[in-house]
Amino acid sequence: MALHDLLDTLPERVVDALIDSCPDTLLVIDTQGAIVAANEAAELMLGYTRDELCVAYLGLILSGSKLGDNELPPAEPIHDFETQFKTRSGAEVPVLVSSGPIHDEHGFICGGTIIARDVSSQHELQGRLDDIQQMFSSLMDNISLGIYRTTPGPTGRYLYANRSLARMLGYGSAEELKRMPVSELYENPLERKLAVEEVMLNDEVRDKRLRLRRKDGSLLKVLCTSHPCLDDQGHVKWIDGFVQDISERGKVSRD
């Protein structure tokens, strides 16, 4: 049975009600990719009337007749495939498409459904988030303070370190620094254990004087401020903090 014949077995008002009840763009196609039904959401997204859509093929709104490597209508359901629909104005709308086959009474595919959700707003939001992330990363990397996040153990490893901290300690990049055990950067590695115990006991430690070991073995005088971040059970997830290089202060006072 052809898809048109199958749809004709249902009252027109039932078909229209089913199609228009979908808040996303809904298209019904035959095996040749011809659009045989469209809902109001499709009109709003694409800028064509329902009558215009229903005498057109998918090529009107979609480059080619496939979703990636998947033929349309598909033999098996497809979920959340990201692509773009072309509108009447020529604009391209990013969409997430789900599609599935329609079978006749003999089990043969006679058409398919295409449901497309406009994700323009999500893309716009993601773009804004990316801009904020880039701005935040730039700020963290260019600030003069060395900023870090470490695991709470006595040895410790870096979960985050900014470029300033890497430069301060003589490393070529934050990634290189993060490969170092945190305790190895203390003049005395045992001081790491004592520092962790202190911050966990007092919740926050401000302006603690430390001597850290740079990559070349030289020592660096810093002020360190740190505090623990707890999970819902009160366990320490990580320790955040920043260090300030105060080596120059000693030189100035001697001068």
Protein Blocks (a to p, Z undefined) as FASTA:
>chain_A
ZZklmmmmpcfklmmmmmmmpmbdcddddfkopafbdcfklmmmnopafklmmmccfklm
ogcjbehjaccddfbdcehiacddddfkopacdddddddddddfkopafbdcdddddfkl
mmmmmmmmmmmmmmmmmmmmmpmbdcddddfbfnopafbdcfklmmmnopabfklmmmpc
fklmpmblmlmmmmmmmmmmnopachiacddddfkopacdddddddddddfkopafbdcd
ddddfklmmmmmmZZ
